[in-house]
């Protein structure tokens, strides 16, 4: 069983999260790695990719994701989730058994816990 996976690529100086496309998300979620993975750190290009990962990775329990179509800016108020369009959208799209919140330290990270 694979408990943790960080999808990343390397440039000359450091690692940074890969930006995963739609087809890559589908391939990952159906791969042996994706089927076994319980915790995933990933950057996706599109919020629908988050839904694909949560709905298709049967053992996934925790997802830390950055989404490139997130409208959040550093000026947004973390105390008001009403203004957090991506988090609210995810809450509407995913089952109530998912806990969804924005990381208060790394504000571009969305954390999901899946039961």
N, C-alpha and C positions, 0 to 999 in steps of 0.2 A: 504494500500500500504506500503510495506517495502522499505524504502529509502536507508538503509545502512546495510551491513552485513560484519562482520569480521570473517572469518572461522579460528578458532584456537583451540588448545587443551592445556591441562594443565599438567605440570610436577610438581615436589614437590615445586619448588620455583617461577616459573613465567609462564606466558602464552607465547606461541610462535605459529607462523602460522602452521596449519596442512599442511602436504604434501599430496596433493590430487592426487589420481590415476585416470586413464582414466575412469573407471566405475563410480567412485565417482563423477567425473565432469559431466558425462552424467546424473546421478541420480539427482545431484544438479540442473542442468539446466532445468530439467523437473519437479522438485518438486514445490509445491505451493510457497515455500520460493524463489526458483530460478526464478520463473515466475514473482514474484512481485518486486524482488530486483533491485534497481537502481544503487547502488554503492557497489562494492565488493572488499575486500582485501583478498588475498589468495596466498598460495604457491603451485605450481604444480610441478610434477615430469618431465613433458614433455611439450614442446612448443605446441604440437598439442592440448593439453588441453586448451590452451588459445583460439585457434580457436573455439573449441567446445563451450566454455563459451560465447564468443562474438556472435557466430552464432545462439545459441539456447536460450539465455536469452533475451527475447523480450523487456524487459523494462530496460535492463542494459545501463547505460549512462557513467559510469566511472569504470575502473578496475585498481586496483593497484596490480601487480602480481610479485612474485619472481618465477623464473623458474630454477629448479635444473639442467637442461641441458644447462644453459647459460654459455658461455665460457669467460665472462667478468672477468677481474681481477682488483684489485685495482690499478695496474700500467697502465691500459689503459688510454688514453687521452680522457676526456669527451668532448673536443672541436671538436673532429673528429668523426662524426657519421658514416663515411665511414667504420671505423674499428669496428663498433658495429654490429656484425654479427646477433645477435638476433633481434635487432630493425629493421635492414634492411630486414630480413626474414619476420618479421611480416608485414612490409609495403608492401611487395610483395604479401603476402597471404590475407590480409584484404582489404576491400574497402577503397577508398581514402577518404571517409567520416570519417574514424578513424584517430585521431591524436595520434601519438605514440612517446614517448620519454623516455629516461632513467632519473631517478631522479638524480639531481646533488649532493644531500646531502646523500641520501641512494642509492648508485650506483648500488646495486643489485636489486632495485625496478624498474619495467617498469610501466609507467603510460599510460593508454589508455583512450581516450575520444571518445565515440561512438555517432554519430548523426543519 
